[in-house]
Structures are given as C-alpha cells and as structure tokens.
Amino acid sequence: MSRIGKKPITAATGVTLTVSPSNEITVKGPKGELKLAVDRDIKVELKDGTIEVTRPTDQIRHRALHGLYRSLVANMVTGVTEGFKKDLELVGVGYRATVTGQEIDLALGYSHNIILQLPKEIKASATAEKGKNPTISLESIDKQLLGQVAAKLRSLRKPEPYKGKGVRYKDEEVRRKAGKSAGK
C-alpha cells in the first residue's frame, strides 16, 4: 500500500474543497483557486476537515496514481494557503535581470538580451545589491507551474562546472571541476 497515499491531508481553515461529478477537484483558499482533473478510478473525499485519497484496487496503475494524486492535492492545499516561492541567482560578470510587469529582461552574456513572458499566475521580482549576485524571486500558488518557469529560466544559461557561471537556484550547489593542469 502507498505510504504517501494513505496519509490524510489536513485542510487548513478557510480552504474549501469541491469534487465535481466529472472528478475535477477545486481547492479555494485565501490566496486563490486551483483546479485538477483526477483519474476516474481515484476517489477524493473531505471528511471532518481532512482530505482522504483512496484507490479501488492494488493494481500497479492504481498504486502509482494513489500517491501521485495525494501529493498533487496536498500541494494545492499548501499553495492556496501559503503559496510557493523559488529564488534564482545569476552568477557571472554583467549578468542582470529586470522585471517589468509580467516580463523578465535577462542579460546573460549573449549578444542580445532575453525577454521572457511570464504566466499571469506568477509574480516575479529582481534584486541587485552591490557586491552580491543578482537574484530573481518567483512566487505562485501553483507549485508545478512555478517549477516549470524556474527550470525554463535556469535552462537559458545553466551553471557551468569550471567557473560556476550561469543561472542557478539559490540553494543549489554546483559541482566544480579543476581546470587544465599547468605544463609539466
């Protein structure tokens, strides 16, 4: 039996969960509303302030979906109550980021600036303090979308192993390689 799927999700105060007949879950909270289409075999129920996810059989497919949907619903509940945040750091000489509304303008050492349009569900801010690397903070209630946008930003200039230059997550550790050894 799935250990993750068995754990009940505690619904915080102010969170309402509705399940439509077509098995679509809607979670509303103080920060917003999220929807998820759930597989028809998986059942999601709200009982006494806790959310329970159950599966009909022990088939491999049902076992796999059980833990998946429990995690997705738990992330939705956390998102509408607290929200999620990711910080990215730009390491390199001349690397800059400016945020204007839903657009990020990045200078990452290419011959041109990269302008990236953000989804409306994501709030971004950029800071550049003297003596520190510029940082980009992304906030959203949708964990999956936030991770996808952060990964897209990182893919524009991945951290390289020799000097460590590039876009990285704030808590990411880049494995460094030794350069060429001097002549013998």
CYANA upper distance limits for C-alpha pairs under 8 A (distance plus 0.5 A):
  1 MET  CA      6 LYS  CA      8.26
  1 MET  CA     58 ASP  CA      8.05
  1 MET  CA     63 ARG  CA      7.64
  2 SER  CA      6 LYS  CA      6.66
  2 SER  CA     63 ARG  CA      6.92
  2 SER  CA     66 HIS  CA      7.54
  2 SER  CA     67 GLY  CA      6.69
  3 ARG  CA      7 LYS  CA      7.32
  3 ARG  CA     67 GLY  CA      8.14
  4 ILE  CA     67 GLY  CA      5.80
  4 ILE  CA     70 ARG  CA      7.66
  4 ILE  CA     71 SER  CA      8.06
  5 GLY  CA     53 VAL  CA      6.99
  5 GLY  CA     54 THR  CA      7.95
  5 GLY  CA     66 HIS  CA      5.78
  5 GLY  CA     67 GLY  CA      4.64
  5 GLY  CA     68 LEU  CA      8.09
  5 GLY  CA     69 TYR  CA      8.33
  5 GLY  CA     70 ARG  CA      5.96
  5 GLY  CA     71 SER  CA      8.22
  6 LYS  CA     52 GLU  CA      8.20
  6 LYS  CA     53 VAL  CA      7.74
  6 LYS  CA     54 THR  CA      8.16
  6 LYS  CA     67 GLY  CA      8.42
  7 LYS  CA     52 GLU  CA      8.12
  8 PRO  CA     50 THR  CA      6.67
  8 PRO  CA     51 ILE  CA      6.22
  8 PRO  CA     52 GLU  CA      5.61
  8 PRO  CA     53 VAL  CA      7.94
  9 ILE  CA     50 THR  CA      5.95
  9 ILE  CA     51 ILE  CA      5.42
  9 ILE  CA     52 GLU  CA      7.04
  9 ILE  CA     70 ARG  CA      8.47
  9 ILE  CA     74 ALA  CA      6.70
 10 THR  CA     49 GLY  CA      6.85
 10 THR  CA     50 THR  CA      5.03
 10 THR  CA     51 ILE  CA      6.81
 11 ALA  CA     15 VAL  CA      6.72
 11 ALA  CA     49 GLY  CA      6.02
 11 ALA  CA     50 THR  CA      5.95
 11 ALA  CA     51 ILE  CA      7.15
 11 ALA  CA     77 VAL  CA      7.35
 12 ALA  CA     49 GLY  CA      8.25
 12 ALA  CA     77 VAL  CA      8.24
 12 ALA  CA     81 THR  CA      7.91
 14 GLY  CA     29 GLY  CA      6.22
 14 GLY  CA     30 PRO  CA      7.11
 15 VAL  CA     27 VAL  CA      7.32
 15 VAL  CA     28 LYS  CA      6.06
 15 VAL  CA     29 GLY  CA      5.05
 15 VAL  CA     30 PRO  CA      7.94
 15 VAL  CA     77 VAL  CA      7.80
 15 VAL  CA     80 VAL  CA      8.19
 15 VAL  CA     81 THR  CA      7.97
 16 THR  CA     27 VAL  CA      6.27
 16 THR  CA     28 LYS  CA      5.73
 16 THR  CA     29 GLY  CA      7.12
 17 LEU  CA     25 ILE  CA      7.48
 17 LEU  CA     26 THR  CA      6.24
 17 LEU  CA     27 VAL  CA      5.19
 17 LEU  CA     28 LYS  CA      7.10
 17 LEU  CA     46 LEU  CA      7.68
 18 THR  CA     25 ILE  CA      6.26
 18 THR  CA     26 THR  CA      5.75
 18 THR  CA     27 VAL  CA      7.19
 19 VAL  CA     23 ASN  CA      6.44
 19 VAL  CA     24 GLU  CA      6.14
 19 VAL  CA     25 ILE  CA      5.13
 19 VAL  CA     26 THR  CA      7.01
 19 VAL  CA     44 VAL  CA      7.96
 19 VAL  CA     45 GLU  CA      8.41
 20 SER  CA     24 GLU  CA      5.75
 20 SER  CA     25 ILE  CA      7.06
 22 SER  CA     40 ARG  CA      8.25
 23 ASN  CA     37 ALA  CA      6.78
 23 ASN  CA     38 VAL  CA      6.12
 23 ASN  CA     39 ASP  CA      7.63
 23 ASN  CA     40 ARG  CA      6.68
 24 GLU  CA     35 LYS  CA      7.39
 24 GLU  CA     36 LEU  CA      6.12
 24 GLU  CA     37 ALA  CA      4.85
 24 GLU  CA     38 VAL  CA      6.31
 25 ILE  CA     35 LYS  CA      6.06
 25 ILE  CA     36 LEU  CA      5.67
 25 ILE  CA     37 ALA  CA      6.80
 25 ILE  CA     38 VAL  CA      7.58
 26 THR  CA     33 GLU  CA      7.51
 26 THR  CA     34 LEU  CA      6.29
 26 THR  CA     35 LYS  CA      5.02
 26 THR  CA     36 LEU  CA      7.15
 27 VAL  CA     33 GLU  CA      6.16
 27 VAL  CA     34 LEU  CA      5.86
 27 VAL  CA     35 LYS  CA      6.95
 27 VAL  CA     76 MET  CA      7.31
 27 VAL  CA     77 VAL  CA      7.23
 27 VAL  CA     80 VAL  CA      7.98
 28 LYS  CA     32 GLY  CA      6.45
 28 LYS  CA     33 GLU  CA      4.88
 28 LYS  CA     34 LEU  CA      7.13
 28 LYS  CA     80 VAL  CA      7.06
 29 GLY  CA     33 GLU  CA      6.80
 29 GLY  CA     77 VAL  CA      8.26
 29 GLY  CA     80 VAL  CA      5.33
 29 GLY  CA     81 THR  CA      6.30
 30 PRO  CA     80 VAL  CA      6.73
 30 PRO  CA     81 THR  CA      6.45
 31 LYS  CA     79 GLY  CA      8.21
 31 LYS  CA     80 VAL  CA      5.40
 31 LYS  CA     81 THR  CA      6.51
 31 LYS  CA     82 GLU  CA      7.97
 31 LYS  CA     83 GLY  CA      7.87
 31 LYS  CA    141 ILE  CA      7.73
 32 GLY  CA     80 VAL  CA      5.99
 32 GLY  CA    141 ILE  CA      7.87
 33 GLU  CA     80 VAL  CA      7.02
 34 LEU  CA     76 MET  CA      7.07
 34 LEU  CA     80 VAL  CA      8.01
 34 LEU  CA    142 ASP  CA      7.99
 38 VAL  CA     42 ILE  CA      7.42
 38 VAL  CA     69 TYR  CA      7.71
 39 ASP  CA     65 LEU  CA      8.47
 41 ASP  CA     55 ARG  CA      7.17
 41 ASP  CA     56 PRO  CA      7.17
 41 ASP  CA     62 HIS  CA      8.11
 42 ILE  CA     53 VAL  CA      7.53
 42 ILE  CA     54 THR  CA      6.49
 42 ILE  CA     55 ARG  CA      5.54
 42 ILE  CA     56 PRO  CA      7.58
 42 ILE  CA     62 HIS  CA      8.08
 42 ILE  CA     65 LEU  CA      8.03
 42 ILE  CA     66 HIS  CA      7.34
 43 LYS  CA     53 VAL  CA      6.24
 43 LYS  CA     54 THR  CA      5.75
 43 LYS  CA     55 ARG  CA      6.90
 44 VAL  CA     51 ILE  CA      7.48
 44 VAL  CA     52 GLU  CA      6.28
 44 VAL  CA     53 VAL  CA      5.12
 44 VAL  CA     54 THR  CA      7.06
 45 GLU  CA     51 ILE  CA      6.19
 45 GLU  CA     52 GLU  CA      5.87
 45 GLU  CA     53 VAL  CA      7.11
 46 LEU  CA     50 THR  CA      6.28
 46 LEU  CA     51 ILE  CA      5.03
 46 LEU  CA     52 GLU  CA      6.93
 47 LYS  CA     51 ILE  CA      6.71
 47 LYS  CA     52 GLU  CA      7.91
 52 GLU  CA     70 ARG  CA      8.43
 53 VAL  CA     66 HIS  CA      7.45
 53 VAL  CA     69 TYR  CA      8.02
 53 VAL  CA     70 ARG  CA      6.46
 54 THR  CA     66 HIS  CA      7.26
 55 ARG  CA     62 HIS  CA      6.71
 55 ARG  CA     63 ARG  CA      7.90
 55 ARG  CA     66 HIS  CA      6.64
 56 PRO  CA     62 HIS  CA      7.90
 57 THR  CA     62 HIS  CA      7.05
 57 THR  CA     63 ARG  CA      8.43
 58 ASP  CA     62 HIS  CA      6.81
 58 ASP  CA     63 ARG  CA      6.52
 59 GLN  CA     63 ARG  CA      6.66
 60 ILE  CA     64 ALA  CA      6.64
 61 ARG  CA     65 LEU  CA      6.76
 62 HIS  CA     66 HIS  CA      6.45
 63 ARG  CA     67 GLY  CA      7.48
 64 ALA  CA     68 LEU  CA      7.03
 65 LEU  CA     69 TYR  CA      6.48
 66 HIS  CA     70 ARG  CA      6.81
 67 GLY  CA     71 SER  CA      6.69
 68 LEU  CA     72 LEU  CA      6.74
 69 TYR  CA     73 VAL  CA      6.53
 70 ARG  CA     74 ALA  CA      6.61
 71 SER  CA     75 ASN  CA      6.62
 72 LEU  CA     76 MET  CA      6.75
 73 VAL  CA     77 VAL  CA      6.78
 74 ALA  CA     78 THR  CA      6.74
 75 ASN  CA     79 GLY  CA      6.40
 75 ASN  CA    142 ASP  CA      8.42
 75 ASN  CA    143 LYS  CA      7.28
 76 MET  CA     80 VAL  CA      6.77
 76 MET  CA    141 ILE  CA      8.05
 76 MET  CA    142 ASP  CA      7.45
 76 MET  CA    143 LYS  CA      8.28
 77 VAL  CA     81 THR  CA      6.88
 78 THR  CA     82 GLU  CA      6.16
 78 THR  CA     83 GLY  CA      6.87
 79 GLY  CA     83 GLY  CA      4.57
 79 GLY  CA     84 PHE  CA      6.69
 79 GLY  CA    140 SER  CA      8.04
 79 GLY  CA    141 ILE  CA      4.73
 79 GLY  CA    142 ASP  CA      6.58
 79 GLY  CA    143 LYS  CA      7.48
 80 VAL  CA    141 ILE  CA      6.22
 82 GLU  CA    141 ILE  CA      8.23
 83 GLY  CA    139 GLU  CA      7.67
 83 GLY  CA    140 SER  CA      6.36
 83 GLY  CA    141 ILE  CA      4.98
 83 GLY  CA    142 ASP  CA      8.09
 84 PHE  CA    139 GLU  CA      6.23
 84 PHE  CA    140 SER  CA      6.00
 84 PHE  CA    141 ILE  CA      6.32
 84 PHE  CA    142 ASP  CA      7.87
 84 PHE  CA    143 LYS  CA      6.79
 84 PHE  CA    146 LEU  CA      8.24
 85 LYS  CA    137 SER  CA      7.54
 85 LYS  CA    138 LEU  CA      6.14
 85 LYS  CA    139 GLU  CA      4.97
 85 LYS  CA    140 SER  CA      7.12
 85 LYS  CA    146 LEU  CA      8.32
 86 LYS  CA    137 SER  CA      6.38
 86 LYS  CA    138 LEU  CA      5.73
 86 LYS  CA    139 GLU  CA      7.08
 86 LYS  CA    146 LEU  CA      8.04
 86 LYS  CA    147 GLY  CA      8.36
 86 LYS  CA    150 ALA  CA      7.76
 86 LYS  CA    169 TYR  CA      8.08
 86 LYS  CA    170 LYS  CA      8.48
 87 ASP  CA    135 THR  CA      7.28
 87 ASP  CA    136 ILE  CA      6.21
 87 ASP  CA    137 SER  CA      5.01
 87 ASP  CA    138 LEU  CA      6.78
 87 ASP  CA    169 TYR  CA      6.48
 87 ASP  CA    170 LYS  CA      5.91
 88 LEU  CA    135 THR  CA      6.05
 88 LEU  CA    136 ILE  CA      5.61
 88 LEU  CA    137 SER  CA      6.95
 88 LEU  CA    150 ALA  CA      8.08
 88 LEU  CA    154 ARG  CA      8.38
 88 LEU  CA    167 VAL  CA      7.19
 88 LEU  CA    168 ARG  CA      6.05
 88 LEU  CA    169 TYR  CA      4.87
 88 LEU  CA    170 LYS  CA      5.68
 89 GLU  CA    133 ASN  CA      6.93
 89 GLU  CA    134 PRO  CA      6.49
 89 GLU  CA    135 THR  CA      4.98
 89 GLU  CA    136 ILE  CA      6.93
 89 GLU  CA    167 VAL  CA      6.25
 89 GLU  CA    168 ARG  CA      5.84
 89 GLU  CA    169 TYR  CA      6.45
 89 GLU  CA    170 LYS  CA      6.10
 90 LEU  CA     95 TYR  CA      6.65
 90 LEU  CA     96 ARG  CA      7.64
 90 LEU  CA    133 ASN  CA      6.39
 90 LEU  CA    134 PRO  CA      5.91
 90 LEU  CA    135 THR  CA      6.60
 90 LEU  CA    165 LYS  CA      8.26
 90 LEU  CA    166 GLY  CA      6.47
 90 LEU  CA    167 VAL  CA      5.21
 90 LEU  CA    168 ARG  CA      7.13
 91 VAL  CA     95 TYR  CA      7.32
 91 VAL  CA    133 ASN  CA      6.33
 91 VAL  CA    134 PRO  CA      7.99
 91 VAL  CA    164 GLY  CA      7.71
 91 VAL  CA    165 LYS  CA      5.47
 91 VAL  CA    166 GLY  CA      5.78
 91 VAL  CA    167 VAL  CA      6.79
 91 VAL  CA    168 ARG  CA      8.20
 92 GLY  CA    108 LEU  CA      8.43
 92 GLY  CA    133 ASN  CA      8.35
 92 GLY  CA    165 LYS  CA      5.48
 92 GLY  CA    166 GLY  CA      6.86
 94 GLY  CA    107 ALA  CA      7.71
 94 GLY  CA    108 LEU  CA      7.85
 94 GLY  CA    109 GLY  CA      7.46
 95 TYR  CA    106 LEU  CA      7.97
 95 TYR  CA    107 ALA  CA      5.74
 95 TYR  CA    108 LEU  CA      5.40
 95 TYR  CA    109 GLY  CA      7.00
 95 TYR  CA    134 PRO  CA      8.03
 96 ARG  CA    106 LEU  CA      6.32
 96 ARG  CA    107 ALA  CA      5.55
 96 ARG  CA    108 LEU  CA      7.35
 96 ARG  CA    128 ALA  CA      8.39
 96 ARG  CA    134 PRO  CA      6.84
 97 ALA  CA    104 ILE  CA      7.23
 97 ALA  CA    105 ASP  CA      6.10
 97 ALA  CA    106 LEU  CA      5.07
 97 ALA  CA    107 ALA  CA      6.87
 97 ALA  CA    126 ALA  CA      6.77
 97 ALA  CA    134 PRO  CA      7.60
 97 ALA  CA    135 THR  CA      8.26
 97 ALA  CA    136 ILE  CA      7.80
 98 THR  CA    104 ILE  CA      6.29
 98 THR  CA    105 ASP  CA      5.71
 98 THR  CA    106 LEU  CA      7.21
 98 THR  CA    125 SER  CA      8.40
 98 THR  CA    126 ALA  CA      6.41
 99 VAL  CA    103 GLU  CA      6.28
 99 VAL  CA    104 ILE  CA      5.11
 99 VAL  CA    105 ASP  CA      6.86
 99 VAL  CA    124 ALA  CA      7.34
 99 VAL  CA    125 SER  CA      6.50
 99 VAL  CA    126 ALA  CA      6.61
100 THR  CA    104 ILE  CA      6.95
100 THR  CA    105 ASP  CA      8.45
102 GLN  CA    117 GLN  CA      6.48
102 GLN  CA    118 LEU  CA      5.64
102 GLN  CA    119 PRO  CA      7.63
102 GLN  CA    120 LYS  CA      7.40
102 GLN  CA    123 LYS  CA      7.97
102 GLN  CA    124 ALA  CA      7.97
103 GLU  CA    115 ILE  CA      7.13
103 GLU  CA    116 LEU  CA      6.15
103 GLU  CA    117 GLN  CA      5.20
103 GLU  CA    118 LEU  CA      6.43
104 ILE  CA    114 ILE  CA      8.49
104 ILE  CA    115 ILE  CA      6.11
104 ILE  CA    116 LEU  CA      5.68
104 ILE  CA    117 GLN  CA      7.08
104 ILE  CA    118 LEU  CA      7.95
105 ASP  CA    113 ASN  CA      7.05
105 ASP  CA    114 ILE  CA      6.27
105 ASP  CA    115 ILE  CA      5.01
105 ASP  CA    116 LEU  CA      7.06
106 LEU  CA    113 ASN  CA      6.05
106 LEU  CA    114 ILE  CA      5.54
106 LEU  CA    115 ILE  CA      6.77
106 LEU  CA    116 LEU  CA      8.48
107 ALA  CA    112 HIS  CA      7.79
107 ALA  CA    113 ASN  CA      5.37
107 ALA  CA    114 ILE  CA      7.01
108 LEU  CA    113 ASN  CA      7.66
108 LEU  CA    114 ILE  CA      8.29
108 LEU  CA    157 ARG  CA      7.48
108 LEU  CA    166 GLY  CA      8.09
118 LEU  CA    122 ILE  CA      7.20
118 LEU  CA    149 VAL  CA      8.20
121 GLU  CA    140 SER  CA      6.63
121 GLU  CA    141 ILE  CA      8.07
121 GLU  CA    142 ASP  CA      8.22
122 ILE  CA    138 LEU  CA      7.11
122 ILE  CA    139 GLU  CA      6.20
122 ILE  CA    140 SER  CA      5.40
122 ILE  CA    146 LEU  CA      7.57
123 LYS  CA    138 LEU  CA      6.27
123 LYS  CA    139 GLU  CA      5.65
123 LYS  CA    140 SER  CA      6.93
124 ALA  CA    136 ILE  CA      7.45
124 ALA  CA    137 SER  CA      6.07
124 ALA  CA    138 LEU  CA      5.09
124 ALA  CA    139 GLU  CA      6.90
125 SER  CA    136 ILE  CA      6.27
125 SER  CA    137 SER  CA      5.76
125 SER  CA    138 LEU  CA      7.26
126 ALA  CA    134 PRO  CA      7.72
126 ALA  CA    135 THR  CA      6.19
126 ALA  CA    136 ILE  CA      4.94
126 ALA  CA    137 SER  CA      6.78
127 THR  CA    134 PRO  CA      6.24
127 THR  CA    135 THR  CA      5.89
127 THR  CA    136 ILE  CA      7.06
128 ALA  CA    132 LYS  CA      7.62
128 ALA  CA    133 ASN  CA      7.23
128 ALA  CA    134 PRO  CA      4.89
128 ALA  CA    135 THR  CA      7.03
129 GLU  CA    133 ASN  CA      7.72
129 GLU  CA    134 PRO  CA      7.32
138 LEU  CA    146 LEU  CA      7.72
138 LEU  CA    150 ALA  CA      8.16
139 GLU  CA    146 LEU  CA      7.66
140 SER  CA    145 LEU  CA      8.49
140 SER  CA    146 LEU  CA      6.68
142 ASP  CA    146 LEU  CA      6.67
143 LYS  CA    147 GLY  CA      6.67
144 GLN  CA    148 GLN  CA      6.72
145 LEU  CA    149 VAL  CA      6.72
146 LEU  CA    150 ALA  CA      6.65
147 GLY  CA    151 ALA  CA      6.53
148 GLN  CA    152 LYS  CA      6.72
149 VAL  CA    153 LEU  CA      6.78
150 ALA  CA    154 ARG  CA      6.71
151 ALA  CA    155 SER  CA      6.56
152 LYS  CA    156 LEU  CA      7.16
153 LEU  CA    157 ARG  CA      8.29
153 LEU  CA    167 VAL  CA      7.86
154 ARG  CA    158 LYS  CA      6.17
154 ARG  CA    166 GLY  CA      8.38
154 ARG  CA    167 VAL  CA      5.60
154 ARG  CA    168 ARG  CA      6.53
154 ARG  CA    169 TYR  CA      8.27
155 SER  CA    167 VAL  CA      8.30
156 LEU  CA    167 VAL  CA      8.11
157 ARG  CA    166 GLY  CA      5.60
157 ARG  CA    167 VAL  CA      6.16
158 LYS  CA    165 LYS  CA      8.40
158 LYS  CA    166 GLY  CA      5.65
158 LYS  CA    167 VAL  CA      6.12
158 LYS  CA    168 ARG  CA      7.47
159 PRO  CA    164 GLY  CA      5.92
159 PRO  CA    165 LYS  CA      5.72
159 PRO  CA    166 GLY  CA      4.60
159 PRO  CA    167 VAL  CA      6.34
159 PRO  CA    168 ARG  CA      6.74
159 PRO  CA    174 VAL  CA      7.56
160 GLU  CA    164 GLY  CA      5.56
160 GLU  CA    165 LYS  CA      6.23
160 GLU  CA    166 GLY  CA      7.03
161 PRO  CA    165 LYS  CA      8.50
161 PRO  CA    174 VAL  CA      7.28
161 PRO  CA    175 ARG  CA      6.55
161 PRO  CA    176 ARG  CA      5.19
161 PRO  CA    177 LYS  CA      6.09
162 TYR  CA    176 ARG  CA      6.21
162 TYR  CA    177 LYS  CA      5.84
162 TYR  CA    178 ALA  CA      7.26
162 TYR  CA    179 GLY  CA      7.06
163 LYS  CA    176 ARG  CA      7.93
164 GLY  CA    174 VAL  CA      7.19
164 GLY  CA    176 ARG  CA      7.44
168 ARG  CA    172 GLU  CA      6.91
